[in-house]
Amino acid sequence: MTGPDVATKRRRGNRCAAFAGDSKGATAVEFALVAAPFLALIIALIQTFLVFFAQELLESVVRQSSRLLLTGQVKDQAMTQAAFKQKVCDQVVIFFTCSGLMVDVQVANSWSTADTAMPTLTFDSKGAVTNTWQFNPGDVGDIVVLRVMYVWPVVLGPLGFNLSNLSDGNRQIMASAAFQNEP
């Protein structure tokens, strides 16, 4: 080997040793390794919070709306299905669109036959819900079931975190109340 080749190899060796021994960029490298999982966790937490908050808001709205049925106000005012849905919608000023709310009011023959389960939604080719909902506020002493549903848009989270329960990647949330109409 000639003189310049040996000197070049020595400089390269010194540079590698200097780079390996330098800790000035260690913080940046460590942050790069931790940042992706940390951001994934933050996104998952925010999404979970939003879904649970929306569910709790829907529960609160059903509690308040069922009072209109329970006390006979819906029957006394001869409210239509659209008018009652608007009353429900007036209570959810944030997080929901009125057009996305689905309100189902049914009379049950007995407590054991009261249907409070989450219904299976059917969709048309454009993704709109095609289910037909009942509106029967019942008479005095009737057992009434109020169900309010909403299709909540879910963003797929990082690392496979997914809160959807519908085939289109959204989440169906529902709140229900079963009660006996007052005299």
Secondary structure as UniProt FT lines:
FT   HELIX           3..21
FT   TURN            24..25
FT   HELIX           26..70
FT   TURN            71..72
FT   HELIX           73..76
FT   TURN            77..78
FT   HELIX           81..90
FT   HELIX           98..100
FT   STRAND          102..108
FT   HELIX           111..113
FT   TURN            125..126
FT   TURN            140..141
FT   STRAND          143..152
FT   HELIX           158..160
FT   TURN            167..168
FT   STRAND          171..180
//
